[in-house]
Amino acid sequence: MAALQIDDLPASIRAVKARLRAQLPDYARVFAQLEADMRAQAAEISELRRRGLPVIPEIAYADIAEDRVSEAQCQLVRKRGACVIRRVFDPVRAQAWDAEIADYVQRNDLDARLAHRAEDKYFGQLASSKPQIYGVYWSRPQVLARQSPELSATRVFLNRLWRSHSEGRQHFDPERVPAYADRLRRRPPGSDSLGLSPHCDGGSVERWIDDNFRQVYRHVFDGDWRRYDPFDAAWRPEVREVASPAVCSMFRTFQGWTALTRQGPGDGTLQLVPIANSMAYILLRALQDDVAEDDLCGAQPGRALCIDPRWHAPLFDAVSSIPVMEPGDAVFWHCDLIHAVEDAHRGTGYSNVMYIAATPGCAKNDEYLRRQLPAFLEGRSPPDFPADDFETDFVGRAGVDMLSPLGREQLGLDPRASEEAAKE
């Protein structure tokens, strides 16, 4: 699918806002209703935090493996748009992976290479924009984790939380979990001002401008925002993004990471706005009369969709740190969910994770696999990321011989092709 091209952004914004306002003449009244809902949800979350009660739903991996997660738990995940999965991996195994990654990074002198890397342009407009992210994708632990039966079963469970069939169409196959190779976070204790301000990934101005993106939010733009279901997959695999390094061009049902070290609030780790339908608020906020005609509350193409207190104040009351995570635990959040990373790491140990998302089988994702596969075979950076290509000559990089049958399928690698590549 071709990337979205925007020749004249201000003109495009003016045109789409005029069209959407004509489609919804009482946009101010509808937005007032939606804003009241956001304030009520944020107040509920704030009260839970005040009382020391869990905000992010927690599920034991053992319950996923034994198919005993209750419908009430699933509904809470759909409401919050996020969940923590406990003990996906044994903590000893996760800690061993962390040590192996540290050795992989050190013996290949990655820190010296990172010192000469260009600044990450994707997060440049955020108030905080320098997380300690390593452009490493093909270490042995990352490949083993992606193809593991445990994480694969977890991602299938998450895919099933969506309505993969609606409006008479099958949108994706929840049982398939293609591999989206992503990076590592390795954050030492004592690091300050290295977080990420609240934002959303997977599209910024496209959400208003792309025809298919607007279809995803059709009920919102029609004013019937209560019918908007963030977990309805209709049109999701057909959306078009503005091509840019670090902009995800795969359809992720959930973003996520797996903890390699113990970490929690105050350790420079993840924060969420656990309101699954908050994107409806963001979209209609940009149509209000106090926003300039050629502005979408600061959204810029090819960047993260930033959340600004000037425009989105009620959502900031819901910002919540994730609970303490042990090695082998994983956290996942809906692809439209607002998230952030704490500026300061005040803990005593490293805060390390592997970014591994939930992705379903669909034509959009299969097309990406075809572009990603050569990067795996050659040790290059995947198509969605800056072309640092650090790992092309790394000692210990994962190869085809390390892939299980499931791993080969998740990378789109024909078994016969893998046998030939292993011989070379």
Number of C-alpha atoms within 10 A of each C-alpha: 13 9 12 15 14 15 8 8 16 13 13 16 19 15 14 17 21 14 11 17 17 11 13 18 12 11 20 16 12 18 22 14 13 22 21 12 17 21 17 13 21 21 16 15 23 17 14 13 16 9 8 9 10 12 23 23 22 18 18 15 22 15 13 19 15 8 10 10 16 11 9 9 14 17 13 15 25 22 17 22 27 29 26 25 24 20 21 26 23 13 18 12 13 24 19 14 22 21 13 16 21 12 13 20 18 12 12 16 13 17 12 10 11 14 8 8 12 9 11 14 15 20 21 14 16 19 14 18 20 16 22 16 16 18 22 26 27 27 23 18 21 23 21 18 20 25 22 17 15 17 23 22 18 19 26 19 19 25 25 16 16 17 17 19 14 11 9 7 11 13 22 24 16 22 17 20 29 29 25 26 26 22 22 21 21 20 21 18 16 14 17 14 16 19 23 24 22 26 22 20 19 24 27 23 26 24 21 23 19 19 14 19 21 19 18 22 24 16 16 24 23 15 20 12 20 13 11 17 19 23 21 18 22 23 17 21 23 19 25 23 25 22 18 18 18 21 22 20 25 23 26 24 25 24 21 23 24 29 27 30 22 20 25 19 18 15 26 29 27 22 22 24 27 30 24 22 24 21 18 23 21 19 20 24 22 21 24 17 10 10 14 14 18 16 17 25 23 17 18 17 20 21 26 24 29 24 23 17 11 8 16 17 12 20 25 17 17 24 21 20 24 21 19 14 22 21 26 23 25 27 25 23 28 28 23 24 24 27 23 21 23 23 22 17 26 16 18 11 15 19 22 23 27 25 23 25 28 29 26 30 19 20 16 19 21 17 14 23 23 13 14 21 18 15 20 22 16 14 22 22 25 28 21 20 20 19 12 16 17 19 24 16 12 17 12 16 19 21 18 18 12 14 19 15 13 18 23 20 17 21 23 19 21 11 13 8 11 17 13 10 13 11 8 5
